[in-house]
Amino acid sequence: MKQTLLDGLDRLEIALPPERTEQLLAFGEAVLEKNRFMNLTAITDPAQAAELHLLDSLTLLKVLPLAGKSLLDVGTGAGFPGVPLKLAEPSLRLTLLDSLQKRMHWLETEALPTLGVEARFLTGRAEDFAKEQRERYDVVCSRAVARLNLLCELCLPFVHKGGYFLAMKGAQAEEELHEAAKAIRVLGAAYERTEEFEIGGAVHSVIVIHKTGNTPLQYPRSWARMKQKPL
């Protein structure tokens, strides 16, 4: 895990103090250890975990300057990408959101306290928090949660005007972006660019969406309604 992480940081041209690298490794190892007892990830190989979880998360540092920003990670799962970003950039004000209580409890009571990391935790569905957390965040990110047209409706209501939504996608990024064009426009945002990174021998994309206006108050709708009639 360590050599894969160090090689990947060099490849991405991300320079971190040794203590931050060690914290990233400690978190990666904690995820794999907990995964023996709780379903956190399908990845069990340490080198693959470094590549596909830690380094993949850290690509967002190359997309936007995150120092001092407030960031919401929607559907964080085992803490990716939010926790690695916080470990690499401690000034980041991190909020993690996920509907799976067991995972969130582990992050809040075990994993992050052991690392000395502070974060806020929202346990529940994104659409249920949209009213109280509306347009509060500089950056919202999400990885492997839903197709982009649905993801935009879940995430863009949390972004303040002038902020950014970063959607982490794989091989179908361009297709999903085309499918989501109406949603992006209706929700008060504009597509800015796509950044591509080679991670684990495959191209991983970060779709950068700029919040140029305010999201109409009727969004997000219920998840059932979103799936039944996507924007």
N, C-alpha and C positions, 0 to 999 in steps of 0.2 A: 504493500500500500504506500509506504513512504517514498520509495523510488519512483513509482508511477506518479504520485502527486508532485514531487520535485521536478520531474521531467516535464510534466504538463504545465506547471507554473512557468517554467522557462519557455516552453513553446508559446504560451499565451502572453508572455512578457509581463507577468504579474510578479512584482517583488514584494515579499512579505518577510517581516522579522521572524527569526526562528521560533519564537514563542507562539506566534499565531499559526505557523505551520504545525507545530506540535498539538495545538488545540484542535485544528482541523482533523488531524490523525486520530486524536482521542475521541472526537465525535464520531468519525467513521467507524472506529473499532467498537464504540458503544452501540451504534446501530446494529452492527453485525452480531454482537453478543446478545442484545435484546431480541434480535430476530429469531434466535433459537427458541424463544418462548412466546413470541408475539409476532403476528404477521405484519412486518414493517416493509419488507422489500423482497422482490424475487431474486435480487442479486446477492450471492453469498461469497463470491470470490473477492478477496481484499483488493486486488489490483483493479478489478472491474468496478468495485465500489468507489475507489479513488477517481477513476475515469468518468464513470457514468453518473455519479452522485456529486462528489466534491468538485471536480473540475467543471462539470457541466453547470453546476450552480454558479461557480465563480466567473463564468463568461459574462454575466450581467455587469461585472465591474468594468468590462471593456466596452459596454454599450452606453452607459450613462455614469457620470460622477455621482456617487451615492453618499459621500461624506456628509454627515449631519442631516441627511434626509429622513423623512418618515416613510416607512415601507410596509405595506401589507402583503403578506404571502397567502393567497387564497388557495385552499386545498393543499396545505403544506404536507400532509401525510406524516412521514418520519422526520420532517423538518427541512425539506429541500424545496426551493433553494435558499430559504430565509436564514437558517442557522449558519451555513457556511459563509454567507454574505456578512452576517453580523460578526462572525469570528475573524474574517479578513478585514472588515471595516468597523471597528468597535463604536465609532460615533454614530452609526446607523441606528435609528429609532425603530425597532422591529416589532411588528404585530403579526402573530401567526393565527390563521383561521382554518379550522377543519371541523367536520361533523363527527369524526370518530373519537369518542370520549377517551377510550383507553390509550390511544396514541398521544392525545393532547395531555392526558394526566402524566404519562411517562416523561414527555418533554418538560412539562411544568414542574414536576416534583422530583425528578431524578436527573435527566440528561443535562438540562441547562444549569440547574444549581451546582452540579458537580463541576461544570466548566466555569462557573462564576459569571454566567451570561444572563443579562436582564432582557426580558421581552414581555409583551402583553399577549394574552391568550384569549381567543374568542372561540368557544366550542359550540358549533351549530352550523346551520346552512347559511351560505353567503347572503341569499335573498332575505333571510330573516334579520340580518344585522344591517341591511342597507339603509334603513331609516335613521337609526341612531348614529351610524358611522358615515353618513353621506358626505361625500366630497371633502374628506379630512386628510387625505394622504397625498404626499408628493409623488410617490411611485406605488403602483400595485403590480405584482407579478404572479404568474401562475404557470404550473408545469403539469402536463398529463392529467388534466381534469375533464375537458370537454372540447368539442370542436369550436373553432374560433367564433362563429356567429353566436353560439350560446355563451361562450366564455366572456365575450364583450359585454353582454347584458348582465352577467354576474359581477364583473369587475369594474367596468367604467363608472358606475354610480359612486364608487368609493374614491375616485380620483378627483382632486380639486382642479379647477380651471387652470391651465398652464402646466399641469402635471403629466405623468406618463403611465401608460399601461404597457408592460413588457410580457408578451406571450411567448413561452418557450415551446417550440414545435419541431417536428422532424421532417421526414421526406415529403409530406403533403402540405407543407407550409404555404406554397403558392396557391394551391387549389383552395385551401381553407380561407386564405386572404380574399380571393375572388368571391367566394361564397359569403363572406362577412362584410362586403363593401357597404351594403345598405345599413346593416346594424351599426357599423362604425359611424356612419353619417347621422343616423337617427339619434344615436346616443350622445351626440355632441362632441365628436372627436374626428381626427383625421389621421390616415395612415401616413407615417413619415418615412420609414425605411425598414429593410430587413438586414440584419447582421448574421453572417454564417460562420460557424466554427466546426472544425473537424474534431469530433470527440468519439473515441473508441472505434475509429475507422469509418465513421459515418458522419454525414453533414447534419449538424443541429442548427436550427434557425431561431433567432430572437426577432419577433415582429414588434416594431416600435410604433406605438400609437399615441399621438399627442392629444390631450384633452383641450380642445379649443373653445368649448362652450360649456353649458350646463346640461346635464342629463335630465330630460323631462321626468316629472315626478311619478309618472305611472310605471317607470322602470326601476328595478327589475320586477317582472311579473313572477308568478309562482313557477317553480321548476316544471311542473306538469304542463303549464300553459306555454312555456318557452319551447319545450320539446314538441308540443302539438302544433304550434304555429311559430316557428323561428322567424326572427326579423330578416 
